[in-house]
Amino acid sequence: MNRFYLKIFSTLLLAGITLQGCDVYTDTGYQKRYVVESYLVVDRPLPEVRLSHTVAADQSYSFESTTVSDADLSVALLTKQGEVEERIMYSEDSVGVYVPDETHVVQPRRTYRLRAEIDANHTVTATTTVPNSYRLTGNVPDSIQYQSPEQIVVTLTPDDPDTLSRQKQFVFNLISPEYRTAQPTPFYADQLEDDESNRADFRNNSSGLVNEGNFTVHPDGSIDIKLPWIGFAYYGPNRIVTNSIDENLYDFIRSQGVQTGGSTLSPGEIPNVIYNVEGGIGVFGSIASDTVQTYLLAR
């Protein structure tokens, strides 16, 4: 599983476990909620769907102990009018993990609806509109010296004309595949000075949420993105991954960040996590992604 999805997945589990402590409800007692987790990626087959439930705050969470089996689960491709164009049924591959019965490649700019019938009395649904596909272009050098005056710039190819006005949200990841042996850059060398066992903590640095306001947008819709040197943790090969995320992931990440200290609000003023899931919580989101690579040279 892509490291970006793993970070979202871990965050989701934390939010699910602590849900009753974060949200403001009239009933302050614990209520079990069903959790769905699935991430559609443009031009890749439909992914698995993980189905589980929350536990009380004083209980230890593990997916294996909270799985939900025997659900009637499907994902439908919708028309612009919201009608079902194609329905893909899912089967339980392992406990709580459902996989599609047939291959369907996720299409950009299309809407998909998840439906999971837990039992005769409870159904969980969620809808995602997939971001448009794109490619990273521009003159990303094969190799570059760390903190060179020539900052790395990647360019996203323009969307179709009728999508140019939509504000887009991105998460960037700088990944070092040789982090176990590579020499760390100065800032991270200080972090690792007393404990080399933490090397894996910096192998994948995420930008957090950013949007087009942070970049240069050209009249044709292409976007120039300057990458900060602080994001590179290790010399050697580095993968630059750009993830364009849908509204569901955007809402979840920004609202969950407030729950874990990303705000000056007092506890009574903290808004609820935004899940965009009916009948449960979790994330049914979608991503368009592309990757380029460069080799970072020591000064």
C-alpha positions, 0 to 999 in steps of 0.5 A: 500500500502506498505510504500516503494511504498508510498515513491517512489510514493510521490517522483514520484509526486514531480518529475512530478510536477517539471519536466519542471524545472529539465530537459533540453529541447530546448522548455522551455515552459510547456508541459503536459506529461502522468504519469504512476505508477505501482509496480509489486511484485514477487509472488503477483497478478498484481497491479493496474496502476494509470494514470494521467498527469503533471501540470505546476509548478505554479499549485497545483497538486492532482491525482484526478484533473489530472487523465486520463480516458478511456485509453485502457490499458494492461500488457503483459508477454513476452517471452525471444524473446520479443514476447507476451506470455500472455496479461492481459487486464485492466479496469478502477476501479475508475477514473484514476485507472486501475485494471486487468480483471483477476488474474495473479501472477507476476513471477520472472525473467520474463519481462512484458510490459505495454501499455496504449493507451490514444487516437488514437494519443498517446500511453505510453509503459514501460517494466520491468524485475522482480528481482529473488525471494529470502528469508531472512534467517540466525539467526536473534534473536527473541530479541536483546539489542540495540547496542549489540556487536552482530550486527543483520545480515540477509542472502539472499538465493542465486539466481539461478546459472545463475543470480549470476553475475548480480549486484543487488540493494536493499532498506531496510526498518526498520518498527516499528508497535508500533511507537505511544507508543514505546520508541524511541532510543537515536538519535530519542529521541533527534529528538522528544524531542520538538515535539512528533507529528513527531513520524510517520516520523520515523516509517519507516526508509529507507536505500536508494539505496545500492548494493552488494558492501556493503555486504559480498557475499559468493561463493554460492551467498548468501549475508550477510547484517549487519544492522546499529543500527541508522536505528532503531527508536523505541524499541519493535517489528521491521520489517526488510524488504528487497526490491530487485528492478529492473533497472527501480526503480534503475534508477529513485531513483538514478537520482531523488535523484540528482534533490532534492539535492543529488549532488554538480552539478550546475543546468545547469549540473543536468541530467534528471530524468530517467523514462524508459517510452516511451510516458510519464514519471513515474515508471513501476517497479518491486520488490522482497521482504521479511520480518523478525522481531525482538524485540529491547530491551532497554539497 
